[in-house]
């Protein structure tokens, strides 16, 4: 039940409480002395519920009593009336202490924008997309999310980073140079300078160049002398190609962008597929940094060129990819000066101050400075501003003008001051109930990870946003906006651990079929499925079990689902008897809950308890040894876990953790179905597919829940947990509130959580309905 606490002695209190009476009769014998069972001594508890750690320990006791884990089943159980009295006492004292603290401090401390929110905010404030990842450090995560207010600390180093970031953002937003020239050109790949590679893996044919190897150095680069992303911006590409000698099958290729000096410096744009013998144009738009180029690399072809070089590319009969031409247009400009410049200076004129440099000028510097700063600060601070708000920034501008700075140079100082102001960097929420401007920010950072737009700010200024129907309409509008993609990316990336997809790389000997194409499809499946459930307000039970998903040919093959062709992801009705359906059996989830060699029911079981069921297990005792993977297949994970279950301090936790973990044992490290574990061969011989693996022991995915209900496989396990839809809703409501407010709900919030669950029950547990209920709840609308 935890560790020994070094806090005042609870049992020394003068008046006996309900808990003391229960402990004296049923708990002291085991949980006392120098070596108390579970490393928990009841005498170490304090009756001071204002102490946060002590309160958390009491709440752990409450959970043990509520779940029937204490006293142990083999011990006499206290009368239900007595147990209820103790649980009510703990609950009431805890809630009272929390509520008393909130009256002065609130539930959520002042929250700094995290790195993603900062980047999105400057994008929407100024209309620029600037990579700031080298300046702003990644944020610490707790409760699964990196926007937790208590962990978003500030330091002198971080403030220095914000100063540098402000300079970079303003440099990008303010147009000081002549309008960049627009490249609009078709590159004929048959020209030698467009093809740069090693090895004889190319064949020039009348309408293009055929490539026959998926070798990193055997690729097509658009590197002609007059193509490079000469300035940062969006570029449009059109690539014409087709499958060559591919027996009617499509050929897949990927496109990356970067400096092309090192593969690791590139980022993936996407995977594409072109049909056999039918020239097809692939079109996309991509944001590029200066000096970027693109690389086109075939996939699904032989990894290395020797097979081609042996017979020569001109005689090679195997499949290949033909690229005919590449059109490039960019940077794509709406106007000049760009919208980012106009967002600051409006229609103020520019004058040439050097052959290649312009600056904004003003005939009434202080008048224009006040107007610009007032509007900029209003949007940056996400609220109406007063004269006192802009006075310090205006003073900086005036001081610089008096020192001989030009108008634009002086304005940069004032604008930079706004961008490093606490009113910009922090969500300064006052309570107990948020005003409409704070509510607008909380809502926009919840669903967009960015600042409120003008619609929200106008509603806040009119004091209408808190009205239930107005707020409901705004939630719908925000969810239907393209910026809601941030909610999908950031919430699922953290709730489901998808950000860890590259934390481990599956062993290529055991799992040679894993590649980036499969990984990309896995991530897309989860993202598209999340959107489907949200936009159509499907029951959140679909996250556990569903009859639909999103697949392309590569992922369908991995899942063993026939009839899916092409690289395009599409909604698919799962066939009867499929093992798939819901998050638990998606490749992305199964990948992030495994290491590169084998699976662990402990890791997967803990993930299910914490992320899906909302009943996270306690941390294991420090002296429990980890289980080493057995890649030779001599023992099963069930046999290895047996020693943990025999340890008294481990048995209680493993009765919760192991069942969901065992249910998922039918899925391997990369989410493939298995009836037997995959093991390495002793002699290194290869199987028919060229793999040095053999079938290991049979998988046993059956087990029993702590309440005794048994299941034989993942399908039966999902059926059992779906019996408690309220708990699924309760967990997801808590996750959404933690993400949406920057602070996880506590014990004092349980009544309001239950109100949300009750209302959702009447709405068929719709996921969008849950988001509406969260936004309408007092927990979301208060500090």
N, C-alpha and C positions, 0 to 999 in steps of 0.2 A: 504493500500500500504506500510505498514511498521510502524516504530516508529519514533517519533520526533528526529531529528538529532542535536546534539550539535556541529555544525561545522560552519565555516564562512558563512556569509549571501550571498547567490547567487544573490539575487535580487538587491544587492547594487553595482553590477558590473557597470563600467562606460559605456561600449558599450553594447547595447542591442543585445542579441543573439536570434536565432530562437525560442529557448525554452522559453525565457522571454516573447516574444510576445505572444506565445500560452498560457502560464500560466496566463498572465495578463487578457486575454480575456475569457478563459474557465475554469481556475482552481483555481484562487486566492479566489474566493468567498467562495468556500467550504473548501479549504485547506489552511486556514490562521486563525489567531486569537489564543486564548488560548486553544480552543478545536477544532482543525481541524478535519475534517472527515477522518476516517481511521487512525487517529493519525499521519497524514502526512501533514507537512507544507512545501509548495514550497519555502518559503523564507529561509528555513534552508539548502537548497542545496548550495553547493559551486561550483564554476567553476574550482576548482583545481582537475583535473582528475588524478593527480599523487597520490592523497590520495586514498588508496585502498578502505576504507569503503565508502567514498563519491562516488567513481566510481561504486561500487556495488549497491548503492542506485539509481544512474542514470540508471544503467542497468535494475533495477527493474521497473523504470518508462518506459524505452524502451519497456519492455515486456508488460506492461499494455497498452501502445499505440498500439503496434503491434497486440495484441489480441483483440483490440476493447473494452477493459474493462473500459477504461477511455478515454474521458469523459463517464459517464453512458449513457445507451441507451435512457433514458428519457430526456437527455440534448442535446442541439444542437451540432452536430458533426462538427468539423472544416473542411475546404476544404481539400481534399486528398493531394493536392500539399503542403499545409502548414504542414500537419501531416508528410508527407514524408520528408520534409525539416528538421523538428525537429528530426525525427528518424535517419536521415542520420548524423545530427550534433552530436547527442549523440554517435552513433556508431563510427564515425570517431575519435572523441576526446578520447573515451575509448580505441580504438585499438591503437591509437598513443601513449597514455600514457603507455599501457602495453608493446608495442614494444620497447619503449625507455628504460624501466626498464630491459627488457630482454637483451638488448645490453651489459649491464654490469653484470647482475645477472644470466641470463638464465631463462628458464621456470621451470626447476626442480632443487631444492637445493640439496646439497650433501645428499645422502640417505643411512641410515644405514640398514643393513640386519635385517629383522624382525625375530621373533622367529622361524617360520617355515623355512624361507630361511636359517637361520644359521644352523639349524639341518640338513637340506638337504645338505648344503654345506660341513659340516664336514663329512657327510656320503660319499659324492662323492670324497672329497679330500683324505680321509684316509680309506674308505671302512669299516666304523663302523656305527652301528645304536645304538645310546645311547639316553636314555630318559633324556632330560634336562629340562623338564617342571617345575621341582621343583626349578631350578636355575634361569631360565630366565622368567621374568614376561610377561604376555600377553600384546599385543600391542594395542594401542588406534586406533579406527577406525574413519575415516571421509570419506565423499563421498562414503560410503559403503565399503571402503577397508582399511585394516590395514597395507598396505605398502606405505601409503602416506608420502612422504619425510618430509614434514613440521612437522609431529607429531612424527617422530621417533627420539626422543630426547635421549641424553646420560647424565648419571649422575655418581657420584662416586659410588653409590650403584650398578648401572648396570655394571660398570667396574669391581667391585669386583666379580660380578656374572660371568663375562666373564673370569676372572682369574680362578675361580673355575671350570667353564665349560671346559676350556682348560686343566686343570689337569685331569678331568674325561675322556675327549676324548683321551688324550695321554695315560692314564692308560689302556684304552680299546684297543687302537691301537697297543701298544708296547707289545710284548709277552715276559714276564719275567719268566713265569712258565713253567713246563713241559707240553707237549701236553696233553690236557684233555682226559680222557678215554671216549670212545664212548659207550653210552647205546644203546643196541639193544635187546629188550625183548618183549615177548608177555605176557600180563597180563590176566589170566583167571578170568573173573568176578565171577565165582562160588566160588572162594576162598574167605572166609569171610573177610580177611584183605583188599580186594579190594572194599568191599561195606561198606560204613559208612553212617548210616542214623538213623532217629528216627521213631518210629511207625512201625506197622506191615503192611507195604505196599509192601513187596517184596515176590516173590515166586521163589524159586530155582527150575529150570527145568533142564532136562538132558543136554541141550546145552547152558545154560546161566542163567541170572537172569531177571525176569519180574518185572517191576516197574509199579504201578497202580495209582500214584498220582503226580500231578505237583506242589508239595509242595517244598518250598525252601530247607527244611531240608531232603526231600525225594529225594535224588539224588545219583548218582554214582560218586564217586571220585576215580581217579586213584592215590592211596596214598600208594601203597605197599612200604615196607621199602627201596627198591632200586630204586624207581622212584622219582626223583625230578630234576628240571633243575639245575644241580650242577654248571653250568656256564652259562653266558649269551650267547645266540645263537639261531639258527634256529633248530627246532625239527620237525620231520615228525611223524604224527599220522595216524593210520588206525584203524577205529572202525567198528566192525561187529555187525549188529543188524537187527531187523525186527519188524513189528507190530504184536501184540499178541491179539487174540480174538477181532479183530477190524473189523470184518465183511467185509473183503476185502479192507478196507480203509487204506491209509498210515498213519503212526504216525510220528509226528514232535518232534524233540528235539533240544536243543541248547547246545553249548559247550562254556564254559568260561574258562579263565585262570587267575591265580593270586595266592596269598598266601593261599587263601581259609579260612583265618581267619575271614574275613568279606565279605559278598556278595558285598558290595560297593567298595571293593578293587579289584574286578575282572573286566576284560574287555571281551566283547563279541567277540568270534572268528567267529561264524556264526550259522545260523539255518540250520538244515538238515532234510530230510524226508526219511524214509525207508518204503518199501512196506509191505503189510501184508503177513505173513507166508513165506516170501522169504528172507533168509539171504542176506544182501547187505552190501558191504564194502564202508565206507565213508573215503576219504583220504584228508589230508590237511597238510600244513606246516605252522608253526607259530613261530615268534620271541618271546622268553621267557626271562624274567629276572631270576637271580639266585633264587632258592628256590620256583619256581612256580610249580604248579600242574594244572590239568584240572578237571573240573566238568561237568558231563553230566546230563542234567535236561530235563525230558519229558515236553512237552507242549501240550495243548489241552485236557489234562486229568483233572479229578476233581482237583480243586485247593487244597483241604484239604483232609486228609486221613480218616475221620470218616466213609465215605461210604464203604471204603475197610475194615477198622478195625471191622465194625459191623458184617460182615459175615466172616471175616478172609481172608487173602490173598490167602490161598490154595483153597478156595471155591468161590472166587470172579469171576463173569462172565463178568465183564466189560472189556473194551479195556486196553491194556498196551503196554509198550515198552520193548522188550527183547534186552539186550546187551550181546553179547557172549564173546568177547575179545577185547582188545585194544593193538595194537602194537605201540611201541615208539622207535624212533631212533634219536639219537642226542647227542651232537650238530653236525650238518652237517658241515664238514670242507672241504674246497677246498684243503688246503695244510697246512703244519706247518714248520716254522712260517707262520702265516696267511698272506693273501695279504696286510692287513693293515700295518703289520710290514715291509714287503718288500717295500711297497710304500714309506717308510721313509728311511730305512737303506740298501735297496737293498740286496746284497749278503754278507754283512759284517758278520763275524762269531760271535757266542755267546760263552761265557764261563760260567761254573757253578761257582757262587760266594757263594752259600749256598746250602744245600741239596735240597731245592725246589725253587731255584731262579737262573736265568741266566741273564747275561748282555752282550750287544753288546760291542765288543772291536775293537780297531783300532791300526794299526802299524804306521800310519801317521795321527794323530788326526786332525791337522789343515787342511791338504789337504782334508781329508774325510769330515770334518765339512763344509768346503767351498762348496764342491760339493753337499752335502746333502741340505744345506741351500739354495743354489742357485736354485736347482730344486724344493724344497718344496715351496720357496717363489714365484717362477714363477707360480706355480699352485694356490697357495693361493691368490696371488695378481691378478691373472687372466690376466697377461700380461708379456711381457719380463722384466727382471730385470737387473739392472746395478750393478756395484761394490758398488756404494754409497748406493743402496737399501739394500744390505746384510751386509754392513760394521758394523752397530750397533749390529746386532744379532751375527755376527762372533766375535765381541769384547766381548760380554757376555760369549760366549763359552770359549774363550781364558782365560778370567778372572777366570772362574770357574775351568778350568784345572790347572791354576797356584795356585789355592787355595787347590788343592788336590782332586777335584771331579773326579770321573771316567768319561770315555768318554761318556757313555750313560747319566749319570747324568748331565753333562755339556750340552749335546745336547738337553736334555729336556728343559733347560733354554732358549736356542736359539729358539727352536720350539715353546715354549709357547709365546715367544716374538712376533713371527710371527702371532700367533693366536689371539693376542690382539692388533695387529697393526691396525691403521686406514685404511691401504691399504687392509686389510682383512675384517674388520668389515663394511666398507663403500664402496659404489659404487662411486668412485671418477671420475665423468664424467666432461670432459672439452669441451668447445664449441667454437663457436656456433654449429658446426657440430661435432658429435661424431667421434673419431677415431675408427678404426676397432676393437680394443680390448674392448673399452667401448660398442660398438655396439654388440659384441659377448656376453658380460655380460647382457646387456639389453634384448637381445633376449632369452638367456637361463633362466634368472630369470622371464621373461614373461611366457614362456611355460613350464618350468621345476621347477620353484621356487628354482633353484640351479645354481651352477657355470657352466661355459662353459666346454665342454669336449675337448679332444685333437684335434678333427676335427675342431671345431670352433676356437680354439687357433691357429692352424696351418694356417687356412685361414686368420685369423686376422694378423698373423705375415707376411704373403705374401701380405697383403693389398688388398685382393680380396673380403672380405665379403660384402663390400658396393656395389659391382656390382649386379645389379638387378636380373639377372638370378641365380647367386650364392646364393644370399640371399633367393630367392624363393625356391631353392632346399633345403636349410638348414631349412627353416620353415617347409617344408614337412617332412624332416627327423626327426626334433624334435617332430613334432606332432605324428609321427608313432612310437616313442620310448616309452617304458613303463613308463619312467619318466614323460611323458606328463599327467599321471594320476594326478599329482600335479596341473596342470592347471584346470582340471575338478573339483577337490576337493576344491581348494582354490578360484577359480573364482566363481563357482556356489555357494559355501558355503557362499560367501559374497554378490555377486550380487543378489542372490535369498533369502538371509537370512536363508539358510538352517542350518547354525550353531546354530540357535535359536530353533531347533526342540525340545530340551528338556527344554526350558525356562519355559514352562508351562506344567502342567499335567492335561489332561481333567478330569473333575469331574466324578468319577467312578459311582456315582448314575445315572447321566444323560447319560453317555457314557461308559457303562461297556464293550462294545465290543472292546474298544481300548486296545492294548497291544504292547509289544516290537516287536512281529513278524510283526504286521501291520506297525509299525513305520519303521522297517528295510526295509520292502518291498517298502514303500513310498520313502525312500531316494534312494534306488537302482533304482527305476523307473526313477527318475529325472536324476540321474547320467548316466544311460544307454541311456536315450533319448537324453541327451546333446551330448554324444559320437556319437550317430547315426546321428544326424544332422550335427555334425562337420565332421566326417570321410567321409560321403557321400556328403558333400557340398550341403546339402538340403537348400532350401530357409529359411532364418531366420523367415519368416512368420509362420513356423511350431511351433515356440515358442508361438504363439498366438492360432493357430488352426492347428490341424494335424489329419490325419486319422489312425495314428499308435501310439502305446505306448508299454511299457514293463510291463508284469504282471506275477504274480504267482497265485496259487489258493487262497491264503489268500487275496491278494489285489483285485483280480477279484471278489471275493465274496463281498467285501466291495463296489466295484463299480457296482455290479449287472450285471456282464458280465459272462454268462455261458460258460461251455466247457473247462475251464482251470483247470488242475490238477497238483499237485506236488508243491514243494517249489522252483524249479528252475525258475528264471526269464527268460522270453522269449519274443521276439517281437511278438506283436499281432495287427492284423488289427481290428480297432474298428468297431463294428457293426453299420449299418445304424441307425440313430436316437439317437446315444449315446450322452450323455451330456459331455463326456470327449473329450480329444484331445487338446494338447498344455499345456503350463505350468500353465496357470491360473486355470485349473480345476484338477490339480494333488493334491493328498492328502497331500503331503509334503508342498506345497505352502499354501494350505488352512489351514493346521495345524499351520504354523508359523505366519499366519496373523490373528489368533484368540487367545483368552485367553482360560482358561480351562473350562469356563462356557457357554459363548455365543459368537456370532460373532458381529463385529462392521463394518458397511459400511465405517466408517471414516478410520479405520486402513487398511482395505483391499483396499479401494479406493485410499488412499494415497500411498500404496505400488504399486499399478498398475501405478499410475501417475509417481512415482519416478523411479521404476525399469524397467518398460516396455515401457512407453511412453516418459520418459525423460522430463516431465513437472511437477516437484515437486511443491506441494502447499506451500505457506508461512506458517510459524508457527502461531498457533492460538493466539489471544489476551490473555494476562495473566488472564483477569478477566472472561473468559468463563468457566462455570462449566462443569465438565466431566459428561458423561451419565452413570448412574449406571445400570448394567444388571438387567433385570427382569426375574428371573428364574421361576417365577410362571405363566408367560405367560399372564399377564393381559393386556399388551400393546405390540405393535410391535416396533421394532427399528425405523421404519419409523415414527411412531407417536411420539416417543421420540425425534427424530431429527428435527421434525417440529419446535420446539421452537428455535433451532439454526438458521434455515433458515429465521426466522422472524426477527432476529437481523441483522441490516444493515451491521455491520462490519463483519458478518459471511456469509452473503448470497452469495457474489461473490465467495468465496472459496468453499462453499458447492455445488455450481452449477457445480464445476469441480470434487470435491472429491466424492460426493454421487453417481453419476451414475455408475461408475465401482463397487463401493461397493454394491449397490443394485443389480447389475447384478449377483454378487457372493453370494447373500443371499440364493440362492437355495442349497447352500452347508453348512453343519453344521460345528461345531468346529473341527471335525476330517476328514472333506472332504467327508462325506456321503451326498447323495442326499436327499433332503427333500421337501415336498410340504407344510408341516406345521412345525412351530417351535416346539421343544421338550421342554416340561414343566414338572415340578415335580407335582405329585399328592398331593392333600391336605391331604388325610388320610393315605398316605404311602402304599396304596395297590399296588400290583405288577401286571404287565400285563402278557400275555401268555408266554413271554420270561423271566419272573422273574424280570423285570425292574420296578422301581417305577417312571415311567414317563407316560405322556399322551400327545396326540396331542394338541398343542397350537394354536394360530391364524395362518391363512394361510399366506404363504410367497408370497410377491409381488415383483418379481425381475425386474419389468419394470421401466423405467425412460426416461429422455431425456438428450442428450448431451448439452453443453452450446450453441451450434449453432442451437439447436432446433430439431435435428434428434432424433427420438424416437426409442426405442427398447422394446421388451416384455420379453426377457430372455437373458441368457448368450450367446446363439448361435447367436442371432441377434446383441448383443453388440460386439462380436468378429468380426462379419462381418463388422460392422461400422468402427472399428479401423483398420481393414485390408485395408480400402480404402486409407489410407495414409501410404504406405509401406516405403516411404522415412523417415518418422519420426521414425519408428521402427529401421531402419538402422542407422539413425543419433544418436539415443539414445545408441544403442549397440556399435557403433564406439566410442562414448565418454566414455562409461564404459570400453571398452577394452584399450583405451589410458590411462585412469586414472589408471587402474590396471597395465598396461604394462610399464608405465614410472614413476609411483610414484607421478604424479601430474595431477589433472583434467584439461581438456582443458578449456580455458577461452574465453571471447568474441572475442579476437583477433585471436583465432584459428578457428572461424566459417568458413572462406573461405576454409581452408584446410579440415575441416570436410565435407563441401559441395562437395569438389572434390572427397573425398572418396565415398560419397553417389552416386554421378553421375557415377563414375566408377562401383560401385556395381550394379547399375540399369541395366547396360548392361550385367551383369553376373547373372541375375535372382536372385539377392539378396542372393547368396550362402553364408553360414556362414563361410566356410573355405576361400572362396574368400575374405570375409571381413577381416579375420585375415591377409591374404596376403597384402591387401591394407593398413591396419594399419601398418604392418611392413615396407612397402615400403614408407610410408608417411614421409615427412620432420619432422613432429611433433614427430614421433618415433625415428628418426635418429639424432635429435638435442637435445642440452641441454635445 
